[in-house]
Amino acid sequence: MDEEQIRKLEPKYTGNMRHLTEGEAYAIVNDPNYEGDDDDSLLESIPGILLAGKRPNRPQ
């Protein structure tokens, strides 16, 4: 990982109290529970029915 990628992780994971090592940053990014900061991932976590605005249980 390059220095810029590591610095982007620091505020969230250390509260800017210390610098992450390359090994720590690598472990965070490769953790199966890690969610990156890309905007597309926000929409992926919203169920499609909410985005469509339909109510499947309501007669029309």
C-alpha positions as CSV (number, residue, x, y, z in Angstrom):
1,M,0.0,0.0,0.0
2,D,1.2,3.5,-0.7
3,E,1.4,6.2,1.9
4,E,-1.6,8.1,0.6
5,Q,-3.9,5.1,1.0
6,I,-2.6,4.5,4.6
7,R,-3.2,8.1,5.5
8,K,-6.8,8.0,4.3
9,L,-7.5,5.1,6.8
10,E,-6.0,6.8,9.8
11,P,-8.8,9.2,10.8
12,K,-11.4,6.5,11.0
13,Y,-9.3,3.8,12.6
14,T,-7.0,5.7,14.9
15,G,-8.8,9.0,15.4
16,N,-5.6,10.7,14.1
17,M,-3.9,9.8,17.4
18,R,-1.1,7.8,15.7
19,H,0.0,6.6,12.3
20,L,-1.0,3.1,11.0
21,T,1.8,0.8,9.9
22,E,1.6,-0.7,6.5
23,G,0.8,-4.1,8.0
24,E,-2.1,-2.6,10.0
25,A,-3.5,-0.8,6.9
26,Y,-3.2,-4.0,4.9
27,A,-5.1,-6.0,7.5
28,I,-7.9,-3.4,7.6
29,V,-8.3,-3.3,3.8
30,N,-8.3,-7.1,3.6
31,D,-10.8,-7.6,6.4
32,P,-14.0,-9.2,5.0
33,N,-16.0,-6.6,7.0
34,Y,-14.1,-3.6,5.6
35,E,-16.3,-1.2,3.6
36,G,-14.4,1.3,1.5
37,D,-15.4,4.9,1.1
38,D,-16.5,4.8,-2.5
39,D,-19.9,6.4,-3.1
40,D,-21.3,3.5,-5.1
41,S,-21.1,1.2,-2.1
42,L,-23.7,3.4,-0.4
43,L,-26.3,2.6,-3.0
44,E,-25.5,-1.1,-3.0
45,S,-26.5,-1.3,0.7
46,I,-30.0,0.1,0.1
47,P,-32.6,-2.4,-0.9
48,G,-33.9,-1.9,-4.5
49,I,-37.5,-1.6,-3.4
50,L,-36.7,1.5,-1.4
51,L,-35.0,3.1,-4.3
52,A,-38.0,2.3,-6.6
53,G,-40.5,3.8,-4.2
54,K,-43.0,0.9,-4.6
55,R,-45.0,-0.6,-1.8
56,P,-45.3,-4.3,-2.6
57,N,-47.9,-5.1,0.1
58,R,-50.3,-2.3,-0.9
59,P,-53.0,-2.9,-3.5
60,Q,-53.0,-0.5,-6.4
